[in-house]
Amino acid sequence: MKMLKTLTLSAILTFAALASASAETFAKGVVKNIDAQADKVTIIHEELVDLDMPAMTMVFELADPEMADALSEGEEIEFVVARVNGKLTVMKLR
Ligand SMILES: [Cu+2]
């Protein structure tokens, strides 16, 4: 019985670890300004839990220059941020 409990617990912990590794956190924000030439976007973002960052307005790099074409000022977006070469970069948009 104890063995079974131990196995079940380790299975749950393994699943939790896999889930957190694969889950992407989409943050919410509003596009304030787009700089297509510099591949940068200014976003009024809500709290970024993964980065332990409170809500603020700041500039992000765009992982793909084509992202600039998909954005318009004032648009509400959800986005995934990652640190690339020390710069906070928008990796995904939706
Ligand atoms: Cu910020």
PDB file of the backbone (N, CA, C, O) and the ligand in Angstrom, with CONECT records:
HET     CU  A 101       1
ATOM      1  N   MET A   1       0.831  -1.208   0.000  1.00  0.00           N
ATOM      2  CA  MET A   1       0.000   0.000   0.000  1.00  0.00           C
ATOM      3  C   MET A   1       0.864   1.256   0.000  1.00  0.00           C
ATOM      4  O   MET A   1       0.607   2.210  -0.733  1.00  0.00           O
ATOM      5  N   LYS A   2       1.894   1.229   0.840  1.00  0.00           N
ATOM      6  CA  LYS A   2       2.781   2.396   0.887  1.00  0.00           C
ATOM      7  C   LYS A   2       3.493   2.578  -0.462  1.00  0.00           C
ATOM      8  O   LYS A   2       3.697   3.691  -0.947  1.00  0.00           O
ATOM      9  N   MET A   3       3.859   1.426  -1.039  1.00  0.00           N
ATOM     10  CA  MET A   3       4.519   1.442  -2.344  1.00  0.00           C
ATOM     11  C   MET A   3       3.620   2.096  -3.397  1.00  0.00           C
ATOM     12  O   MET A   3       4.067   2.900  -4.215  1.00  0.00           O
ATOM     13  N   LEU A   4       2.354   1.726  -3.347  1.00  0.00           N
ATOM     14  CA  LEU A   4       1.406   2.256  -4.333  1.00  0.00           C
ATOM     15  C   LEU A   4       1.283   3.778  -4.179  1.00  0.00           C
ATOM     16  O   LEU A   4       1.267   4.512  -5.167  1.00  0.00           O
ATOM     17  N   LYS A   5       1.197   4.232  -2.945  1.00  0.00           N
ATOM     18  CA  LYS A   5       1.085   5.675  -2.693  1.00  0.00           C
ATOM     19  C   LYS A   5       2.313   6.414  -3.232  1.00  0.00           C
ATOM     20  O   LYS A   5       2.211   7.479  -3.841  1.00  0.00           O
ATOM     21  N   THR A   6       3.469   5.810  -2.984  1.00  0.00           N
ATOM     22  CA  THR A   6       4.709   6.446  -3.427  1.00  0.00           C
ATOM     23  C   THR A   6       4.736   6.552  -4.951  1.00  0.00           C
ATOM     24  O   THR A   6       5.129   7.574  -5.513  1.00  0.00           O
ATOM     25  N   LEU A   7       4.307   5.471  -5.602  1.00  0.00           N
ATOM     26  CA  LEU A   7       4.293   5.476  -7.063  1.00  0.00           C
ATOM     27  C   LEU A   7       3.331   6.523  -7.598  1.00  0.00           C
ATOM     28  O   LEU A   7       3.641   7.256  -8.537  1.00  0.00           O
ATOM     29  N   THR A   8       2.145   6.578  -6.973  1.00  0.00           N
ATOM     30  CA  THR A   8       1.139   7.528  -7.435  1.00  0.00           C
ATOM     31  C   THR A   8       1.646   8.958  -7.278  1.00  0.00           C
ATOM     32  O   THR A   8       1.475   9.795  -8.164  1.00  0.00           O
ATOM     33  N   LEU A   9       2.269   9.216  -6.139  1.00  0.00           N
ATOM     34  CA  LEU A   9       2.781  10.562  -5.890  1.00  0.00           C
ATOM     35  C   LEU A   9       3.858  10.931  -6.898  1.00  0.00           C
ATOM     36  O   LEU A   9       3.874  12.048  -7.414  1.00  0.00           O
ATOM     37  N   SER A  10       4.761   9.991  -7.180  1.00  0.00           N
ATOM     38  CA  SER A  10       5.830  10.320  -8.121  1.00  0.00           C
ATOM     39  C   SER A  10       5.269  10.525  -9.522  1.00  0.00           C
ATOM     40  O   SER A  10       5.785  11.339 -10.287  1.00  0.00           O
ATOM     41  N   ALA A  11       4.194   9.775  -9.863  1.00  0.00           N
ATOM     42  CA  ALA A  11       3.572   9.966 -11.173  1.00  0.00           C
ATOM     43  C   ALA A  11       2.961  11.358 -11.266  1.00  0.00           C
ATOM     44  O   ALA A  11       3.062  12.024 -12.296  1.00  0.00           O
ATOM     45  N   ILE A  12       2.330  11.786 -10.185  1.00  0.00           N
ATOM     46  CA  ILE A  12       1.719  13.115 -10.178  1.00  0.00           C
ATOM     47  C   ILE A  12       2.794  14.199 -10.293  1.00  0.00           C
ATOM     48  O   ILE A  12       2.636  15.165 -11.040  1.00  0.00           O
ATOM     49  N   LEU A  13       3.872  14.029  -9.556  1.00  0.00           N
ATOM     50  CA  LEU A  13       4.938  15.023  -9.597  1.00  0.00           C
ATOM     51  C   LEU A  13       5.576  15.083 -10.974  1.00  0.00           C
ATOM     52  O   LEU A  13       5.915  16.161 -11.462  1.00  0.00           O
ATOM     53  N   THR A  14       5.741  13.912 -11.606  1.00  0.00           N
ATOM     54  CA  THR A  14       6.324  13.877 -12.949  1.00  0.00           C
ATOM     55  C   THR A  14       5.422  14.611 -13.927  1.00  0.00           C
ATOM     56  O   THR A  14       5.883  15.393 -14.758  1.00  0.00           O
ATOM     57  N   PHE A  15       4.129  14.343 -13.810  1.00  0.00           N
ATOM     58  CA  PHE A  15       3.177  14.998 -14.703  1.00  0.00           C
ATOM     59  C   PHE A  15       3.204  16.506 -14.497  1.00  0.00           C
ATOM     60  O   PHE A  15       3.175  17.264 -15.466  1.00  0.00           O
ATOM     61  N   ALA A  16       3.259  16.944 -13.255  1.00  0.00           N
ATOM     62  CA  ALA A  16       3.270  18.371 -12.955  1.00  0.00           C
ATOM     63  C   ALA A  16       4.514  19.028 -13.549  1.00  0.00           C
ATOM     64  O   ALA A  16       4.445  20.139 -14.073  1.00  0.00           O
ATOM     65  N   ALA A  17       5.642  18.343 -13.467  1.00  0.00           N
ATOM     66  CA  ALA A  17       6.885  18.892 -14.001  1.00  0.00           C
ATOM     67  C   ALA A  17       6.801  19.021 -15.518  1.00  0.00           C
ATOM     68  O   ALA A  17       7.237  20.024 -16.083  1.00  0.00           O
ATOM     69  N   LEU A  18       6.243  18.014 -16.172  1.00  0.00           N
ATOM     70  CA  LEU A  18       6.100  18.054 -17.624  1.00  0.00           C
ATOM     71  C   LEU A  18       5.158  19.179 -18.033  1.00  0.00           C
ATOM     72  O   LEU A  18       5.413  19.900 -18.997  1.00  0.00           O
ATOM     73  N   ALA A  19       4.077  19.315 -17.293  1.00  0.00           N
ATOM     74  CA  ALA A  19       3.083  20.330 -17.629  1.00  0.00           C
ATOM     75  C   ALA A  19       3.679  21.728 -17.522  1.00  0.00           C
ATOM     76  O   ALA A  19       3.439  22.576 -18.382  1.00  0.00           O
ATOM     77  N   SER A  20       4.457  21.972 -16.466  1.00  0.00           N
ATOM     78  CA  SER A  20       4.994  23.309 -16.291  1.00  0.00           C
ATOM     79  C   SER A  20       6.093  23.589 -17.314  1.00  0.00           C
ATOM     80  O   SER A  20       6.320  24.741 -17.684  1.00  0.00           O
ATOM     81  N   ALA A  21       6.773  22.539 -17.769  1.00  0.00           N
ATOM     82  CA  ALA A  21       7.843  22.742 -18.744  1.00  0.00           C
ATOM     83  C   ALA A  21       7.274  23.079 -20.116  1.00  0.00           C
ATOM     84  O   ALA A  21       7.877  23.838 -20.875  1.00  0.00           O
ATOM     85  N   SER A  22       6.107  22.513 -20.432  1.00  0.00           N
ATOM     86  CA  SER A  22       5.581  22.706 -21.775  1.00  0.00           C
ATOM     87  C   SER A  22       4.575  23.851 -21.855  1.00  0.00           C
ATOM     88  O   SER A  22       4.281  24.351 -22.941  1.00  0.00           O
ATOM     89  N   ALA A  23       4.050  24.263 -20.705  1.00  0.00           N
ATOM     90  CA  ALA A  23       3.016  25.302 -20.734  1.00  0.00           C
ATOM     91  C   ALA A  23       3.644  26.662 -21.041  1.00  0.00           C
ATOM     92  O   ALA A  23       4.670  27.026 -20.466  1.00  0.00           O
ATOM     93  N   GLU A  24       3.029  27.390 -21.933  1.00  0.00           N
ATOM     94  CA  GLU A  24       3.474  28.742 -22.217  1.00  0.00           C
ATOM     95  C   GLU A  24       2.488  29.697 -21.580  1.00  0.00           C
ATOM     96  O   GLU A  24       1.275  29.490 -21.626  1.00  0.00           O
ATOM     97  N   THR A  25       3.022  30.730 -20.992  1.00  0.00           N
ATOM     98  CA  THR A  25       2.153  31.709 -20.359  1.00  0.00           C
ATOM     99  C   THR A  25       1.936  32.877 -21.310  1.00  0.00           C
ATOM    100  O   THR A  25       2.875  33.586 -21.671  1.00  0.00           O
ATOM    101  N   PHE A  26       0.694  33.062 -21.705  1.00  0.00           N
ATOM    102  CA  PHE A  26       0.360  34.214 -22.532  1.00  0.00           C
ATOM    103  C   PHE A  26       0.003  35.373 -21.613  1.00  0.00           C
ATOM    104  O   PHE A  26      -0.874  35.255 -20.757  1.00  0.00           O
ATOM    105  N   ALA A  27       0.687  36.486 -21.800  1.00  0.00           N
ATOM    106  CA  ALA A  27       0.392  37.697 -21.042  1.00  0.00           C
ATOM    107  C   ALA A  27      -0.510  38.587 -21.890  1.00  0.00           C
ATOM    108  O   ALA A  27      -0.497  38.527 -23.120  1.00  0.00           O
ATOM    109  N   LYS A  28      -1.288  39.408 -21.205  1.00  0.00           N
ATOM    110  CA  LYS A  28      -2.173  40.326 -21.926  1.00  0.00           C
ATOM    111  C   LYS A  28      -1.560  41.710 -21.990  1.00  0.00           C
ATOM    112  O   LYS A  28      -0.856  42.141 -21.076  1.00  0.00           O
ATOM    113  N   GLY A  29      -1.839  42.397 -23.084  1.00  0.00           N
ATOM    114  CA  GLY A  29      -1.341  43.750 -23.212  1.00  0.00           C
ATOM    115  C   GLY A  29      -2.032  44.485 -24.336  1.00  0.00           C
ATOM    116  O   GLY A  29      -2.825  43.917 -25.087  1.00  0.00           O
ATOM    117  N   VAL A  30      -1.708  45.782 -24.434  1.00  0.00           N
ATOM    118  CA  VAL A  30      -2.233  46.618 -25.512  1.00  0.00           C
ATOM    119  C   VAL A  30      -1.035  47.219 -26.245  1.00  0.00           C
ATOM    120  O   VAL A  30      -0.100  47.727 -25.626  1.00  0.00           O
ATOM    121  N   VAL A  31      -1.083  47.152 -27.567  1.00  0.00           N
ATOM    122  CA  VAL A  31       0.001  47.693 -28.380  1.00  0.00           C
ATOM    123  C   VAL A  31      -0.041  49.213 -28.327  1.00  0.00           C
ATOM    124  O   VAL A  31      -1.047  49.826 -28.686  1.00  0.00           O
ATOM    125  N   LYS A  32       1.048  49.817 -27.879  1.00  0.00           N
ATOM    126  CA  LYS A  32       1.079  51.278 -27.802  1.00  0.00           C
ATOM    127  C   LYS A  32       1.780  51.871 -29.013  1.00  0.00           C
ATOM    128  O   LYS A  32       1.338  52.873 -29.575  1.00  0.00           O
ATOM    129  N   ASN A  33       2.880  51.236 -29.407  1.00  0.00           N
ATOM    130  CA  ASN A  33       3.655  51.756 -30.530  1.00  0.00           C
ATOM    131  C   ASN A  33       4.401  50.617 -31.226  1.00  0.00           C
ATOM    132  O   ASN A  33       4.867  49.679 -30.579  1.00  0.00           O
ATOM    133  N   ILE A  34       4.508  50.714 -32.544  1.00  0.00           N
ATOM    134  CA  ILE A  34       5.221  49.693 -33.315  1.00  0.00           C
ATOM    135  C   ILE A  34       6.378  50.352 -34.049  1.00  0.00           C
ATOM    136  O   ILE A  34       6.193  51.346 -34.751  1.00  0.00           O
ATOM    137  N   ASP A  35       7.567  49.797 -33.885  1.00  0.00           N
ATOM    138  CA  ASP A  35       8.729  50.273 -34.630  1.00  0.00           C
ATOM    139  C   ASP A  35       9.186  49.137 -35.533  1.00  0.00           C
ATOM    140  O   ASP A  35      10.039  48.329 -35.167  1.00  0.00           O
ATOM    141  N   ALA A  36       8.589  49.098 -36.732  1.00  0.00           N
ATOM    142  CA  ALA A  36       8.848  47.986 -37.647  1.00  0.00           C
ATOM    143  C   ALA A  36      10.311  47.964 -38.101  1.00  0.00           C
ATOM    144  O   ALA A  36      10.869  46.896 -38.355  1.00  0.00           O
ATOM    145  N   GLN A  37      10.926  49.139 -38.202  1.00  0.00           N
ATOM    146  CA  GLN A  37      12.312  49.173 -38.689  1.00  0.00           C
ATOM    147  C   GLN A  37      13.281  48.600 -37.673  1.00  0.00           C
ATOM    148  O   GLN A  37      14.298  48.010 -38.038  1.00  0.00           O
ATOM    149  N   ALA A  38      12.964  48.773 -36.397  1.00  0.00           N
ATOM    150  CA  ALA A  38      13.839  48.253 -35.354  1.00  0.00           C
ATOM    151  C   ALA A  38      13.346  46.909 -34.815  1.00  0.00           C
ATOM    152  O   ALA A  38      13.954  46.330 -33.914  1.00  0.00           O
ATOM    153  N   ASP A  39      12.226  46.415 -35.383  1.00  0.00           N
ATOM    154  CA  ASP A  39      11.625  45.164 -34.894  1.00  0.00           C
ATOM    155  C   ASP A  39      11.327  45.253 -33.400  1.00  0.00           C
ATOM    156  O   ASP A  39      11.641  44.350 -32.624  1.00  0.00           O
ATOM    157  N   LYS A  40      10.711  46.373 -33.025  1.00  0.00           N
ATOM    158  CA  LYS A  40      10.370  46.557 -31.611  1.00  0.00           C
ATOM    159  C   LYS A  40       8.920  46.991 -31.482  1.00  0.00           C
ATOM    160  O   LYS A  40       8.348  47.603 -32.385  1.00  0.00           O
ATOM    161  N   VAL A  41       8.345  46.659 -30.342  1.00  0.00           N
ATOM    162  CA  VAL A  41       6.972  47.068 -30.078  1.00  0.00           C
ATOM    163  C   VAL A  41       6.871  47.526 -28.621  1.00  0.00           C
ATOM    164  O   VAL A  41       7.438  46.914 -27.716  1.00  0.00           O
ATOM    165  N   THR A  42       6.140  48.607 -28.426  1.00  0.00           N
ATOM    166  CA  THR A  42       5.886  49.066 -27.058  1.00  0.00           C
ATOM    167  C   THR A  42       4.535  48.520 -26.640  1.00  0.00           C
ATOM    168  O   THR A  42       3.532  48.734 -27.320  1.00  0.00           O
ATOM    169  N   ILE A  43       4.511  47.819 -25.524  1.00  0.00           N
ATOM    170  CA  ILE A  43       3.281  47.181 -25.046  1.00  0.00           C
ATOM    171  C   ILE A  43       2.962  47.652 -23.637  1.00  0.00           C
ATOM    172  O   ILE A  43       3.818  47.674 -22.752  1.00  0.00           O
ATOM    173  N   ILE A  44       1.698  48.028 -23.457  1.00  0.00           N
ATOM    174  CA  ILE A  44       1.193  48.310 -22.112  1.00  0.00           C
ATOM    175  C   ILE A  44       0.766  46.946 -21.575  1.00  0.00           C
ATOM    176  O   ILE A  44      -0.334  46.474 -21.863  1.00  0.00           O
ATOM    177  N   HIS A  45       1.642  46.315 -20.792  1.00  0.00           N
ATOM    178  CA  HIS A  45       1.361  44.924 -20.427  1.00  0.00           C
ATOM    179  C   HIS A  45       0.858  44.768 -19.000  1.00  0.00           C
ATOM    180  O   HIS A  45       1.152  45.573 -18.116  1.00  0.00           O
ATOM    181  N   GLU A  46       0.090  43.704 -18.812  1.00  0.00           N
ATOM    182  CA  GLU A  46      -0.336  43.338 -17.466  1.00  0.00           C
ATOM    183  C   GLU A  46       0.824  42.624 -16.787  1.00  0.00           C
ATOM    184  O   GLU A  46       1.895  42.473 -17.374  1.00  0.00           O
ATOM    185  N   GLU A  47       0.612  42.187 -15.559  1.00  0.00           N
ATOM    186  CA  GLU A  47       1.683  41.518 -14.817  1.00  0.00           C
ATOM    187  C   GLU A  47       2.231  40.323 -15.597  1.00  0.00           C
ATOM    188  O   GLU A  47       1.464  39.527 -16.138  1.00  0.00           O
ATOM    189  N   LEU A  48       3.563  40.201 -15.654  1.00  0.00           N
ATOM    190  CA  LEU A  48       4.207  39.047 -16.286  1.00  0.00           C
ATOM    191  C   LEU A  48       4.664  38.127 -15.160  1.00  0.00           C
ATOM    192  O   LEU A  48       5.724  38.330 -14.567  1.00  0.00           O
ATOM    193  N   VAL A  49       3.859  37.125 -14.878  1.00  0.00           N
ATOM    194  CA  VAL A  49       4.099  36.271 -13.719  1.00  0.00           C
ATOM    195  C   VAL A  49       5.429  35.523 -13.854  1.00  0.00           C
ATOM    196  O   VAL A  49       6.201  35.432 -12.900  1.00  0.00           O
ATOM    197  N   ASP A  50       5.681  34.993 -15.046  1.00  0.00           N
ATOM    198  CA  ASP A  50       6.905  34.205 -15.256  1.00  0.00           C
ATOM    199  C   ASP A  50       8.161  35.035 -15.027  1.00  0.00           C
ATOM    200  O   ASP A  50       9.185  34.513 -14.587  1.00  0.00           O
ATOM    201  N   LEU A  51       8.079  36.324 -15.324  1.00  0.00           N
ATOM    202  CA  LEU A  51       9.249  37.188 -15.213  1.00  0.00           C
ATOM    203  C   LEU A  51       9.241  37.979 -13.906  1.00  0.00           C
ATOM    204  O   LEU A  51      10.145  38.769 -13.634  1.00  0.00           O
ATOM    205  N   ASP A  52       8.194  37.746 -13.099  1.00  0.00           N
ATOM    206  CA  ASP A  52       8.060  38.446 -11.830  1.00  0.00           C
ATOM    207  C   ASP A  52       8.072  39.966 -12.053  1.00  0.00           C
ATOM    208  O   ASP A  52       8.723  40.714 -11.323  1.00  0.00           O
ATOM    209  N   MET A  53       7.329  40.397 -13.088  1.00  0.00           N
ATOM    210  CA  MET A  53       7.319  41.811 -13.460  1.00  0.00           C
ATOM    211  C   MET A  53       5.907  42.377 -13.306  1.00  0.00           C
ATOM    212  O   MET A  53       4.942  41.796 -13.802  1.00  0.00           O
ATOM    213  N   PRO A  54       5.793  43.495 -12.628  1.00  0.00           N
ATOM    214  CA  PRO A  54       4.457  44.093 -12.484  1.00  0.00           C
ATOM    215  C   PRO A  54       3.985  44.707 -13.798  1.00  0.00           C
ATOM    216  O   PRO A  54       4.755  44.814 -14.752  1.00  0.00           O
ATOM    217  N   ALA A  55       2.736  45.101 -13.843  1.00  0.00           N
ATOM    218  CA  ALA A  55       2.195  45.759 -15.033  1.00  0.00           C
ATOM    219  C   ALA A  55       2.946  47.054 -15.308  1.00  0.00           C
ATOM    220  O   ALA A  55       3.273  47.798 -14.384  1.00  0.00           O
ATOM    221  N   MET A  56       3.213  47.314 -16.564  1.00  0.00           N
ATOM    222  CA  MET A  56       3.927  48.541 -16.952  1.00  0.00           C
ATOM    223  C   MET A  56       3.868  48.706 -18.470  1.00  0.00           C
ATOM    224  O   MET A  56       3.349  47.848 -19.184  1.00  0.00           O
ATOM    225  N   THR A  57       4.401  49.806 -18.936  1.00  0.00           N
ATOM    226  CA  THR A  57       4.548  50.025 -20.377  1.00  0.00           C
ATOM    227  C   THR A  57       6.019  49.927 -20.710  1.00  0.00           C
ATOM    228  O   THR A  57       6.843  50.615 -20.107  1.00  0.00           O
ATOM    229  N   MET A  58       6.358  49.071 -21.672  1.00  0.00           N
ATOM    230  CA  MET A  58       7.772  48.904 -22.003  1.00  0.00           C
ATOM    231  C   MET A  58       7.950  48.407 -23.430  1.00  0.00           C
ATOM    232  O   MET A  58       6.998  47.990 -24.090  1.00  0.00           O
ATOM    233  N   VAL A  59       9.198  48.465 -23.887  1.00  0.00           N
ATOM    234  CA  VAL A  59       9.533  48.059 -25.257  1.00  0.00           C
ATOM    235  C   VAL A  59      10.017  46.611 -25.257  1.00  0.00           C
ATOM    236  O   VAL A  59      10.816  46.207 -24.413  1.00  0.00           O
ATOM    237  N   PHE A  60       9.521  45.851 -26.209  1.00  0.00           N
ATOM    238  CA  PHE A  60       9.962  44.464 -26.408  1.00  0.00           C
ATOM    239  C   PHE A  60      10.553  44.321 -27.806  1.00  0.00           C
ATOM    240  O   PHE A  60      10.162  45.027 -28.736  1.00  0.00           O
ATOM    241  N   GLU A  61      11.489  43.406 -27.937  1.00  0.00           N
ATOM    242  CA  GLU A  61      11.969  43.009 -29.263  1.00  0.00           C
ATOM    243  C   GLU A  61      10.924  42.081 -29.882  1.00  0.00           C
ATOM    244  O   GLU A  61      10.148  41.447 -29.167  1.00  0.00           O
ATOM    245  N   LEU A  62      10.908  42.007 -31.202  1.00  0.00           N
ATOM    246  CA  LEU A  62      10.037  41.053 -31.885  1.00  0.00           C
ATOM    247  C   LEU A  62      10.897  39.904 -32.412  1.00  0.00           C
ATOM    248  O   LEU A  62      11.893  40.132 -33.098  1.00  0.00           O
ATOM    249  N   ALA A  63      10.507  38.675 -32.090  1.00  0.00           N
ATOM    250  CA  ALA A  63      11.283  37.511 -32.515  1.00  0.00           C
ATOM    251  C   ALA A  63      11.296  37.397 -34.040  1.00  0.00           C
ATOM    252  O   ALA A  63      12.281  36.959 -34.636  1.00  0.00           O
ATOM    253  N   ASP A  64      10.184  37.799 -34.658  1.00  0.00           N
ATOM    254  CA  ASP A  64      10.050  37.696 -36.108  1.00  0.00           C
ATOM    255  C   ASP A  64       9.630  39.066 -36.647  1.00  0.00           C
ATOM    256  O   ASP A  64       8.615  39.610 -36.212  1.00  0.00           O
ATOM    257  N   PRO A  65      10.395  39.631 -37.588  1.00  0.00           N
ATOM    258  CA  PRO A  65      10.049  40.957 -38.130  1.00  0.00           C
ATOM    259  C   PRO A  65       8.629  41.029 -38.685  1.00  0.00           C
ATOM    260  O   PRO A  65       8.011  42.094 -38.688  1.00  0.00           O
ATOM    261  N   GLU A  66       8.117  39.896 -39.151  1.00  0.00           N
ATOM    262  CA  GLU A  66       6.757  39.898 -39.721  1.00  0.00           C
ATOM    263  C   GLU A  66       5.683  40.149 -38.660  1.00  0.00           C
ATOM    264  O   GLU A  66       4.542  40.475 -38.988  1.00  0.00           O
ATOM    265  N   MET A  67       6.053  39.997 -37.403  1.00  0.00           N
ATOM    266  CA  MET A  67       5.095  40.278 -36.324  1.00  0.00           C
ATOM    267  C   MET A  67       4.638  41.743 -36.377  1.00  0.00           C
ATOM    268  O   MET A  67       3.494  42.056 -36.046  1.00  0.00           O
ATOM    269  N   ALA A  68       5.528  42.617 -36.790  1.00  0.00           N
ATOM    270  CA  ALA A  68       5.184  44.041 -36.835  1.00  0.00           C
ATOM    271  C   ALA A  68       4.011  44.280 -37.782  1.00  0.00           C
ATOM    272  O   ALA A  68       3.173  45.147 -37.534  1.00  0.00           O
ATOM    273  N   ASP A  69       3.956  43.511 -38.865  1.00  0.00           N
ATOM    274  CA  ASP A  69       2.864  43.670 -39.840  1.00  0.00           C
ATOM    275  C   ASP A  69       1.535  43.205 -39.274  1.00  0.00           C
ATOM    276  O   ASP A  69       0.472  43.689 -39.664  1.00  0.00           O
ATOM    277  N   ALA A  70       1.611  42.263 -38.354  1.00  0.00           N
ATOM    278  CA  ALA A  70       0.385  41.677 -37.801  1.00  0.00           C
ATOM    279  C   ALA A  70      -0.206  42.523 -36.679  1.00  0.00           C
ATOM    280  O   ALA A  70      -1.328  42.289 -36.231  1.00  0.00           O
ATOM    281  N   LEU A  71       0.574  43.514 -36.230  1.00  0.00           N
ATOM    282  CA  LEU A  71       0.123  44.324 -35.099  1.00  0.00           C
ATOM    283  C   LEU A  71      -0.393  45.678 -35.549  1.00  0.00           C
ATOM    284  O   LEU A  71       0.040  46.221 -36.565  1.00  0.00           O
ATOM    285  N   SER A  72      -1.323  46.210 -34.778  1.00  0.00           N
ATOM    286  CA  SER A  72      -1.742  47.593 -35.011  1.00  0.00           C
ATOM    287  C   SER A  72      -1.856  48.295 -33.665  1.00  0.00           C
ATOM    288  O   SER A  72      -2.161  47.675 -32.646  1.00  0.00           O
ATOM    289  N   GLU A  73      -1.607  49.592 -33.683  1.00  0.00           N
ATOM    290  CA  GLU A  73      -1.622  50.361 -32.437  1.00  0.00           C
ATOM    291  C   GLU A  73      -3.011  50.346 -31.814  1.00  0.00           C
ATOM    292  O   GLU A  73      -4.019  50.494 -32.505  1.00  0.00           O
ATOM    293  N   GLY A  74      -3.045  50.167 -30.514  1.00  0.00           N
ATOM    294  CA  GLY A  74      -4.304  50.130 -29.789  1.00  0.00           C
ATOM    295  C   GLY A  74      -4.910  48.734 -29.715  1.00  0.00           C
ATOM    296  O   GLY A  74      -5.924  48.522 -29.050  1.00  0.00           O
ATOM    297  N   GLU A  75      -4.280  47.783 -30.403  1.00  0.00           N
ATOM    298  CA  GLU A  75      -4.798  46.415 -30.437  1.00  0.00           C
ATOM    299  C   GLU A  75      -4.529  45.700 -29.106  1.00  0.00           C
ATOM    300  O   GLU A  75      -3.456  45.826 -28.516  1.00  0.00           O
ATOM    301  N   GLU A  76      -5.538  44.950 -28.657  1.00  0.00           N
ATOM    302  CA  GLU A  76      -5.352  44.106 -27.471  1.00  0.00           C
ATOM    303  C   GLU A  76      -4.754  42.788 -27.922  1.00  0.00           C
ATOM    304  O   GLU A  76      -5.266  42.145 -28.839  1.00  0.00           O
ATOM    305  N   ILE A  77      -3.673  42.389 -27.278  1.00  0.00           N
ATOM    306  CA  ILE A  77      -2.994  41.151 -27.690  1.00  0.00           C
ATOM    307  C   ILE A  77      -2.724  40.261 -26.480  1.00  0.00           C
ATOM    308  O   ILE A  77      -2.779  40.692 -25.329  1.00  0.00           O
ATOM    309  N   GLU A  78      -2.432  39.008 -26.794  1.00  0.00           N
ATOM    310  CA  GLU A  78      -1.875  38.085 -25.807  1.00  0.00           C
ATOM    311  C   GLU A  78      -0.566  37.624 -26.398  1.00  0.00           C
ATOM    312  O   GLU A  78      -0.487  37.298 -27.582  1.00  0.00           O
ATOM    313  N   PHE A  79       0.471  37.598 -25.565  1.00  0.00           N
ATOM    314  CA  PHE A  79       1.794  37.306 -26.111  1.00  0.00           C
ATOM    315  C   PHE A  79       2.645  36.528 -25.116  1.00  0.00           C
ATOM    316  O   PHE A  79       2.434  36.569 -23.904  1.00  0.00           O
ATOM    317  N   VAL A  80       3.626  35.809 -25.686  1.00  0.00           N
ATOM    318  CA  VAL A  80       4.578  35.048 -24.881  1.00  0.00           C
ATOM    319  C   VAL A  80       5.918  35.766 -24.948  1.00  0.00           C
ATOM    320  O   VAL A  80       6.401  36.096 -26.031  1.00  0.00           O
ATOM    321  N   VAL A  81       6.510  36.003 -23.792  1.00  0.00           N
ATOM    322  CA  VAL A  81       7.792  36.707 -23.722  1.00  0.00           C
ATOM    323  C   VAL A  81       8.890  35.756 -23.276  1.00  0.00           C
ATOM    324  O   VAL A  81       8.676  34.917 -22.401  1.00  0.00           O
ATOM    325  N   ALA A  82      10.056  35.887 -23.874  1.00  0.00           N
ATOM    326  CA  ALA A  82      11.227  35.145 -23.416  1.00  0.00           C
ATOM    327  C   ALA A  82      12.430  36.078 -23.479  1.00  0.00           C
ATOM    328  O   ALA A  82      12.429  37.061 -24.220  1.00  0.00           O
ATOM    329  N   ARG A  83      13.445  35.761 -22.703  1.00  0.00           N
ATOM    330  CA  ARG A  83      14.661  36.569 -22.730  1.00  0.00           C
ATOM    331  C   ARG A  83      15.587  35.966 -23.790  1.00  0.00           C
ATOM    332  O   ARG A  83      16.022  34.822 -23.659  1.00  0.00           O
ATOM    333  N   VAL A  84      15.883  36.731 -24.831  1.00  0.00           N
ATOM    334  CA  VAL A  84      16.762  36.275 -25.909  1.00  0.00           C
ATOM    335  C   VAL A  84      17.976  37.191 -25.941  1.00  0.00           C
ATOM    336  O   VAL A  84      17.851  38.392 -26.177  1.00  0.00           O
ATOM    337  N   ASN A  85      19.154  36.616 -25.701  1.00  0.00           N
ATOM    338  CA  ASN A  85      20.388  37.403 -25.628  1.00  0.00           C
ATOM    339  C   ASN A  85      20.234  38.590 -24.677  1.00  0.00           C
ATOM    340  O   ASN A  85      20.718  39.691 -24.941  1.00  0.00           O
ATOM    341  N   GLY A  86      19.550  38.333 -23.571  1.00  0.00           N
ATOM    342  CA  GLY A  86      19.395  39.358 -22.547  1.00  0.00           C
ATOM    343  C   GLY A  86      18.291  40.366 -22.819  1.00  0.00           C
ATOM    344  O   GLY A  86      18.036  41.248 -21.999  1.00  0.00           O
ATOM    345  N   LYS A  87      17.626  40.238 -23.980  1.00  0.00           N
ATOM    346  CA  LYS A  87      16.567  41.183 -24.304  1.00  0.00           C
ATOM    347  C   LYS A  87      15.209  40.515 -24.241  1.00  0.00           C
ATOM    348  O   LYS A  87      15.031  39.406 -24.745  1.00  0.00           O
ATOM    349  N   LEU A  88      14.264  41.178 -23.632  1.00  0.00           N
ATOM    350  CA  LEU A  88      12.913  40.632 -23.545  1.00  0.00           C
ATOM    351  C   LEU A  88      12.273  40.698 -24.929  1.00  0.00           C
ATOM    352  O   LEU A  88      12.165  41.762 -25.538  1.00  0.00           O
ATOM    353  N   THR A  89      11.857  39.536 -25.402  1.00  0.00           N
ATOM    354  CA  THR A  89      11.420  39.394 -26.786  1.00  0.00           C
ATOM    355  C   THR A  89      10.048  38.744 -26.857  1.00  0.00           C
ATOM    356  O   THR A  89       9.768  37.774 -26.153  1.00  0.00           O
ATOM    357  N   VAL A  90       9.198  39.292 -27.717  1.00  0.00           N
ATOM    358  CA  VAL A  90       7.885  38.687 -27.975  1.00  0.00           C
ATOM    359  C   VAL A  90       8.107  37.491 -28.887  1.00  0.00           C
ATOM    360  O   VAL A  90       8.537  37.639 -30.031  1.00  0.00           O
ATOM    361  N   MET A  91       7.806  36.294 -28.365  1.00  0.00           N
ATOM    362  CA  MET A  91       8.027  35.071 -29.121  1.00  0.00           C
ATOM    363  C   MET A  91       6.795  34.647 -29.902  1.00  0.00           C
ATOM    364  O   MET A  91       6.896  34.133 -31.016  1.00  0.00           O
ATOM    365  N   LYS A  92       5.628  34.868 -29.304  1.00  0.00           N
ATOM    366  CA  LYS A  92       4.377  34.440 -29.925  1.00  0.00           C
ATOM    367  C   LYS A  92       3.299  35.470 -29.670  1.00  0.00           C
ATOM    368  O   LYS A  92       3.306  36.181 -28.665  1.00  0.00           O
ATOM    369  N   LEU A  93       2.380  35.528 -30.602  1.00  0.00           N
ATOM    370  CA  LEU A  93       1.254  36.458 -30.509  1.00  0.00           C
ATOM    371  C   LEU A  93      -0.039  35.702 -30.788  1.00  0.00           C
ATOM    372  O   LEU A  93      -0.064  34.708 -31.513  1.00  0.00           O
ATOM    373  N   ARG A  94      -1.099  36.204 -30.191  1.00  0.00           N
ATOM    374  CA  ARG A  94      -2.401  35.677 -30.598  1.00  0.00           C
ATOM    375  C   ARG A  94      -3.476  36.703 -30.307  1.00  0.00           C
ATOM    376  O   ARG A  94      -4.652  36.458 -30.575  1.00  0.00           O
TER     377      ARG A  94
HETATM  378 CU    CU A 101       7.571  45.232 -18.187  1.00  0.00          CU2+
END
